[in-house]
Amino acid sequence: MLEITEVGQNVHLLKVQVPINVESVNLYLIDGQVPTLIDAGTNTPNVIEAVNEGMKHMGMKRLEQVIITHWHVDHAGAAASFSKKGARILVGSRDYQEWASFVGGEGFSQFYRWATEEWKVPVKEISNMLKIYKEFHMLTALPDKVELIEPGQTVLAGDDSLLAISTPGHTAGHLSFYNEKDRILYSGDMLLPNEIPYPGIWQEGDRAVSGMSSYLKSLDVVEALEALTYLPAHGEPSDDPVARCQEVREQLYLQLDQYHSAETVYLSASNVGSQKIHPGVLFLKLHYAYGWEQLKKRVG
C-alpha cells in the first residue's frame, strides 16, 4: 500500500520502497500550473506505479516535469521512464556528467582507479564492491533528453518558483530547491533528519577529491537560507533546518577528532584483523575515511 502524506499546499510526499540498502525514498508530487515530481526513485515498476497512484490520489491529470536533486539511482533512476511518458527531466549540469558516466560504464573504471590509487584497496575487495556497483547500474537509465539547470536558476514547480541551490558534498553537483515564498527547502540527500549522508568522491582536473569539505560548506549555505522546513529525500519532513545543520556540523567535527589515520585509507576504513566487512559497508567507510584524511590535511 502506498504511503502518501500531504506536507504542504498541493504538495504530497510519496514514501516508496526501493531495492537498495535504504528503508525507502521520498518523492514529492507538486500539483498546480506545472505538475512536478521531485526525484524519480529507482527504475523499477513499483516506483512508476506509486507515482501513478499518487497522481490519481491528488487528481493530477499529467506529470509535466521531474526535477532531480542528484544522480544516484534511488533519486534519478526512473527519470527515463517518466521522460518516455512525456515529462521533462531537469537535472543539474554537474551531476548529469556523473550520471552519464555511470550509465555509460566509465564510472566503473573511474571507481577502480580511486579504489587502487587513492584508497589502496586490495583487488579482491574492489571486485566485491564492483558487484554491488553493477547491481545499482541496473536500477537507472539515462533519458534521451534532459534540460540542464545551474545553481541560481529558478524553476516553476506547481504554482511556486523553486531556486536551485548548490549543495555539493554527497555528489559533486547536488542541488537543493528552495521555495523562498514559503521558506521550504527540498533538501534531497544534502540534509537528512536521522543520518549524515556519506561524502562522495569525484574528479577535479587530474586529482580526486572527497566531498567532505564541500559538504561542510553546504551546511553553511543551507543554514544561511533560514528556511522554516526541509523536505528530505529520506526520513520525515522536519522543521528547523538551521538547528539540524548545526547538529550535523558538530557531529562531523566530533567524528573528525576521534578519527585515527592508518597507513592507507583502506586500513583506516576496514578494521583489518576484525571480522570481515560487507562490501557495501566498506564502500561507505572508505568514503568517510577518505573525507577525514583530506579534511585533516586542510585543517592542519
N, C-alpha and C positions, 0 to 999 in steps of 0.2 A: 504493500500500500504506500502511495506517495505521501511523503511528509511535506506539506506546504503551509507556509505561515505568512500572513500579511505583516510586513515590517516597516511599511511607510505608505504614503498615499500613492496608490497604483503600483506599489512595489511588493512582490511576493518572493519569499525565499523557498527554493526547492532544495531539500536535502536528498542527494542522490547517492546510492551505493556505487562504488567503482572497484574494479578488480585489482587494486594495489593495496599497499600496506597503510591505508588510512581508513578511518571508520566510514567517512562519507565526504562528499564535496558539496559546497554551497554554490548553487546557481541562482541568479537573480533575474526574474522576469519583471519588466517595467512596461506598463501599458500607457497609451496616450498617443500623441501625434506621430511619434516614431517608435513603434513597438520594438522593444530591445531585450536581448538576453545578455547578461554579463557573465562571461566564462561559459565554456561549452562541455565540460566533462570529458570522459573518455569516449573513444569511437566504438561504443558498444550499444546494442539495441535498447537496453533498459534506459539509457540516457535520453535517447530520442523519444521513447515512449513517455518518460517522465516529463519532458518539456511539452510534448503534445497534450498530456493530461493537465499540466499546469495552465497552459493556454486555454484549454476548454473550461477549466475551473474559473479562470478570470474573465472569460468571454472574449479573449483575444482572437481575432479572425486571421491574423497573419503575423509573422515574425519578420520584421524589416531588416534588422541588423543584429550581429553578435559582436560584442566588444570583448577582447581578450586582454586579461591583465598580464599574463606571461605564458611562455610557450610550453610548459610542462604538460605531460599527456593528460593529467586529470583536469586541466584547465582549457586546453586548446584542442584536445583530441578529436572531438566530434564536429569541429568547425566546418570541415569539408562536407559533411553530411547536411548540415544546415545550409551551406552555400548551394548545394545541388537543389535545395528546395526553394531557392530564391533569395535567401538572406545575404546581405552584405557582411563581409568579415573585416573588422577593424582590429589592427594589431600594431604595436609599436615597432618602428623600423629596426631597432637594435635587436629586439627579441625575435623578429622574423628571421633574421640572419641565422640565429641559433636554431630555430625551429627547422628551417630549410636544411641546415647542416645535419641535424639529427635524422630527419626523414630521408634525406639523400644518402645517408650512410657515412658521410665524412666525420660525423661526431664520434663514431666508434674508434677510428684511428686516432683522433684527437684525444679521446679519453685514454687510449692505450699509452700515448706519449706522456700525458700528465702522470699517469699511474707509475710509469717506469722512471721518468726523468725527474719529476717533482716530488713524488711520494716514495719511490724506491720499493714498490710493491712487487713481491715475487710473481713470476709469470702465472703460476697455478692459481694464485688468488685473483689475479686480473681476469683469468678465464672464467672463474666462478661469477665475478661481478658482471662480466660482459653477457653472461647468460641472462641475467635479470635485465640488463640494459636492452637486450634484444627482445625480451618479452614485452617490455614497455613500448618498443618500436611498433608492435602490432596494435597498439591502442591509440594511434594517432594517424592522421593523414593531412597532407598539405592541400589546402583549397587551390583550385585552378586560378583564382583571382582573389587578391586581398587589397584592402586600402590601408596604406601605411600612415600611422599617426605619430606625431612628435610631442615631447613634453611641452606644455604650454598651450597646446591646441585644445579647443573646446568641441565637444560632440553633443548633439541633441539626442537625449535618450528619454523616451516617453514625452513629457512636456517640459523637461528641465534640461539645462545645459550642464554638462559634466566637464570639468577641467582635468586634463591629463597631467598627472604629477609624476615626475621621475623619482622612482623609489628603488634603485638598484640594490643588490645585495644577494637576494635569493637567486636572481638571474641578473644578467648584465643590463637588460633593458626593461625590467619590471616596471609597470605603470600602475598607479592607483588613480582612482577617478573621484573627483570631489564635486559634490553638489553644494556650491557656495551659498545658494539661497537658503537651503535647509540645514547647512553645516553637517552634511552626511558624507562620510568617506567610504567608498568601496575599496577596501584595502588589499584585496587579493591575498597573497601569502606574505605580504610585507609585514602586516601586523595581525597577530592571532591572539585570541584571549587565553589560551591554555598551553601554548608551546611557543618556542622560538624557532623560526624556520632555519634550516641549515644554510650556511653561506655557500653560494655557488663558486665555481671556478671558471674562468674564461680567459681568452687570449686578448692581450692588448699589444699590438705590434708583434714583436718577437718574444714576448715574455708572458708567462701565465701569471694571473693574479687571483687572489682569493676575494670573494665578495664581502668578507667580514668588515673591512674598513668602510666600504661603501654602505653597508647596512647600518652601521653606526651613524653615518651622516644622514641616511634616510630617516632614521628616528628623529633627528633634529628637524628635518623638513616637515615631517608629519606633525610633530609637536607644535611647530610654529603656525600651522593651519588653525589650531584651536577649534577643531571640529567637535561637535557635541556627541556624535555617534559614529561608530565604524561598523561596517558590514563585511566581515571577513570571509575568506574562501573556505575556512574550516572552523568549526566551533559555533558559538552563538553570537548573534549581533550584540554589541556591548556599548555602553555609554563610557564617556571619559577616556578617549584615546590618548590624551595627554598623560594621564596617570599611568596608562599601560606602557607608553613609550618610556617613561621614567623607570618603571619597574623592570622592563626588559633590559634597559641600559645597565642598571645596577646589577642584574643577574649576569650579564655578559662580562662586566669588569670583574666581578667576583670569580667567575669561571677562569678568566684570564690569570688572575692572581694565583689560583690553585693549580694552574696547568704547569706541568714539568716536561721539558723537552727531552726527547731521547735522541739517539744518533740519527734516525731518519723519521720522517713523518709517519711512515708505516709502523715503525716500532712504537712511536708515541700513541698511535691510534689502536693498535691491535692487541696490546697487552700480551705480547708473546710470552708463553710459558704458562698461561692460564688456559681455561677451556677455549675451544675453537669458537670464533665469532662467525655468525651467519654473514654471508657476503653482503646482504642488504644493510646490516648494521655496520659492517666495516666500511662500506661506501659512505655512510653518513659520518662516521667517526673520522675518516680521512679528511673530509671537507672541514670539519671543525678543527682538527689538529693543524691543518694547513693554514686555516684562518688565524689560529693563535700564534703560529710561528711567524707569519707575516706581520701580525699586529705587534708582537713583541719587538720585532726589528724596528718598527716605526716609532714606538714609544720609548725605546731606549735600551 
